Amino acid sequence: MRLRLVARVLSLVSLVVSLFMIFPMILSVIDGGVDLHAFASSLACGLTISFALFRAGAERTDYEELGIREAFAVVGLSWVIATAVGALPYVLTDVLGSYTDAFFETMSGFTTTGSTVITDIEAASRPLLLWRAMTHWLGGMGIIVLSLAVLPFLGVGGMELYKAEVPGPTPEKLTPRVQQTALFLWFVYMLLTFLETVFLMLGGVDFFDALAHAFSTISTGGFSTKNTSVAWFGSAWVEWVITFFMVASGVNFSLHFLFLTGFWRRAGRDDEFRAYLWLFVGVTAVIAVVLWTGEFYPGPEHSVRAAAFQVASFMTTTGFVSENYILWPYFTQFLLLLMAFIGSCAGSTGGGLKVVRLLVLGRTIRVVCGNLLHPRAVLHTRVNGVVVSPQARDGVLAFFTLYMGILTAASLSVTVLGDDRLDVPTALSGVIASLANLGPGLGKFGGIENYAWLPAGVKWVLCFCMLAGRLELYAVILLFLPGTWKR
């Protein structure tokens, strides 16, 4: 392990996070200087940390390629560094009472989870709410992917870093150069953010709220500027716009590339994309029928809109709330939690297991059943017409096993560290919501309820779950293996 390289890249992560604090500072000046001192002090601390890390890794003679060990170390530690620096404004503005709460809120932001410990969001200043939304936006595509565009200036190669950061079992290198890939991904990311902001403003939302919700939607994060989330607007237009962009953000960004370059049919033939859309439409239809026949809402449009919004919110693990779904039948609540467990497409900003992994698991089970019936048949697991290699298939099975193992261990830890208010269903719901990067869950975590009442130990366990879920488990687990740090 070449710690110099790790420190050098971490210095860039700290620098990026710190420099983005300039935008809340500008808004602070516009708003009369509110919280300006807090952000200025946080910026100074972040730059100091960045300089110290850069000096620690400054000794080099020539260009060095980042190895697989350094890549995983950077990916895992970068989110810790980003969270540690990003938490400073919460502490210095006294919005949160402890660094544990500030770290939890910031980790929730950067991992696009959306869990919050702020009890009165609307009482916070606009600069702090902007920073809160920006942590989502930065974390959505990944600070590391942004850093890939400038890594050559530090003398560090980045393809291994890209493989370790981009979610999904088979990350695609869209362009010949990884820096071009990072820039293209950010172009698509910014384009979607711009379009949603414009459409929300056409629905009567002011620029600040529109931008903040666009940040949270495209990143599939879920932080809102309102205590009651999207329900505050009471607008069918706003809900349909956010629903559309949540669904779009749950799509593999490689397919966005195909759509923008005119390869519509090729994108439409993608197995994961089609399964994702069928799941969304099917579950929405089922829940809409239940809501309509149960007379929860006055008409079919409202029932369909409420169902589509919450299914999109859970399936893409965004976590926005437009209705109090805790009042819906338990059957629909279970379906929503199941959608969060499945998640969105690989290569998107969403969380969960990812649809493609469920496809591989399902088709592998079909192949095994086929071989039991026809022992001499040569059957293969295929996705998009391509045979899934044994290595990729084993990787999916290992991921699923590890996911369930972490889910079980974290749930046990939460019940041990929690108090009498944290019953088993609530503990399990909170862990699933954190590991899937969803935010809201069921029980005491449902609807607009937050995580402020949890003991500090439980919050740290959930922080680990948020980080593990965002980085697809392995980048975090490898940090605890001695072999990662050996030379």
Secondary structure, DSSP 8 states (H G I E B T S, - for coil): --HHHHHHHHHHHHHHHHHTTHHHHHHHHHTTSTTHHHHHHHHHHHHHHHHHHHHHT---SS-EE--HHHHHHHHHHHHHHHHHHHTHHHHHTTSSSSHHHHHHHHHHHHTT------S-GGGS-HHHHHHHHHHHHHHHH-HHHHHHTTGGGGTEE-HHHHHHHS-SSS----SSSHHHHHHHHHHHHHHHHHHHHHHHHHTT--HHHHHHHHHHHHTT----SSTTGGGGG--HHHHHHHHHHHHHHTS-HHHHHHHHTT-HHHHHT-HHHHHHHHHHHHHHHHHHHHHHHTTSSSSHHHHHHHHHHHHHHHHTT----SS-GGGS-HHHHHHHHHHHHH-S-TTSS--SS-HHHHHHHHHHHHHHHHHHH-TT-----EETTEE--HHHHHHHHHHHHHHHHHHHHHHHHHHHHS-TT--HHHHHHHHHHHHTT----SGGGSTT--STTS-HHHHHHHHHHHHHHHTTTHHHHGGG-GGGG--
